Each structure stands twice: as structure tokens, then as C-alpha cells.
Amino acid sequence: MDIQTLTTFFMWCTIINGGILILWIAFCVFTPDSVYRTQSKRFPIPRETFNVVIYSFLGLFKIFFLVFNIVPYVALLIIG
């Protein structure tokens, strides 16, 4: 596997995961009540706990996105 193939792979990983992150942020910012209602039907937890959990997962996903998508892509661009 050459550097160009890896660079293209990480580019598409970054685009797809970045889209998922932006969509998730948009749902949490613009429609938090509908997200809570949808999830509380399956997982009956208080609203405060839900907010902590959802924003913790959002932060964790953002860290993983940076470490496993953007950093390798930028590194491959530098060495390519």
C-alpha cells in the first residue's frame, strides 16, 4: 500500500467522520428535547444525567476524531 492510497483513505475517513460529528453536534444544539425524548424511551434516565452522558460521548468522539483521523491525514500530507 502506497502513501497516496493511505492519504486518500484518511481523507475520506476524515470527511465521513467529520460529517457525523457535525450532524451529532447539530442535533444536540438545535433539537436537544427531541433527542432526549427519543433516547429516554429506551433508556429512562434523568435529563441532567442524559446531558452529561451525551456531551461526554460527544467530547470523546471529538478526541478520537482528531487523534485517529485528522492527525494521520495531516502526517501523511506532510510526508507525501
C-alpha positions as CSV (number, residue, x, y, z in Angstrom):
1,M,0.0,0.0,0.0
2,D,1.5,3.3,-1.0
3,I,1.3,6.7,0.7
4,Q,-1.2,8.1,-1.9
5,T,-3.7,5.3,-1.1
6,L,-3.3,5.9,2.6
7,T,-3.7,9.6,2.2
8,T,-6.9,9.1,0.2
9,F,-8.2,6.6,2.8
10,F,-7.7,9.0,5.7
11,M,-9.1,11.9,3.7
12,W,-12.4,10.0,3.2
13,C,-12.3,8.8,6.9
14,T,-11.9,12.5,8.0
15,I,-14.8,13.7,5.7
16,I,-17.2,10.9,6.8
17,N,-16.4,11.1,10.5
18,G,-16.4,14.9,10.4
19,G,-19.9,14.8,8.8
20,I,-21.1,12.5,11.6
21,L,-19.6,14.8,14.2
22,I,-21.2,17.9,12.7
23,L,-24.6,16.2,12.4
24,W,-24.4,15.0,16.0
25,I,-23.5,18.5,17.2
26,A,-26.3,20.0,15.2
27,F,-28.9,17.6,16.7
28,C,-27.6,18.3,20.3
29,V,-27.6,22.0,19.8
30,F,-30.7,22.6,17.8
31,T,-33.1,19.8,18.9
32,P,-32.0,18.7,22.4
33,D,-35.5,18.0,23.6
34,S,-36.3,15.6,20.7
35,V,-33.0,13.8,21.2
36,Y,-33.8,13.4,24.9
37,R,-37.4,12.2,24.2
38,T,-36.2,9.7,21.7
39,Q,-33.5,8.2,23.9
40,S,-35.5,8.4,27.1
41,K,-38.0,5.9,25.7
42,R,-35.2,3.3,25.6
43,F,-33.1,4.5,28.5
44,P,-35.1,6.0,31.3
45,I,-32.6,8.4,32.9
46,P,-33.0,11.9,34.3
47,R,-32.4,14.9,31.9
48,E,-29.3,16.1,33.8
49,T,-27.7,12.6,33.6
50,F,-28.6,12.5,29.9
51,N,-26.9,15.8,29.2
52,V,-23.7,14.7,31.0
53,V,-23.6,11.4,29.1
54,I,-24.4,12.8,25.6
55,Y,-21.8,15.7,25.9
56,S,-19.2,13.3,27.3
57,F,-19.7,11.0,24.4
58,L,-19.5,14.0,22.1
59,G,-16.2,15.1,23.6
60,L,-14.8,11.6,23.4
61,F,-15.8,11.2,19.8
62,K,-14.2,14.6,19.0
63,I,-10.9,13.5,20.6
64,F,-11.0,10.2,18.7
65,F,-11.8,12.1,15.5
66,L,-8.8,14.3,16.0
67,V,-6.3,11.6,17.0
68,F,-7.4,8.8,14.6
69,N,-8.5,10.8,11.5
70,I,-7.0,14.3,11.3
71,V,-3.6,13.7,12.8
72,P,-2.7,10.7,10.5
73,Y,-4.1,12.5,7.5
74,V,-2.0,15.6,8.1
75,A,1.0,13.5,8.8
76,L,0.6,11.7,5.5
77,L,0.2,15.0,3.7
78,I,3.4,16.2,5.3
79,I,5.5,13.1,4.3
80,G,3.8,12.7,0.9
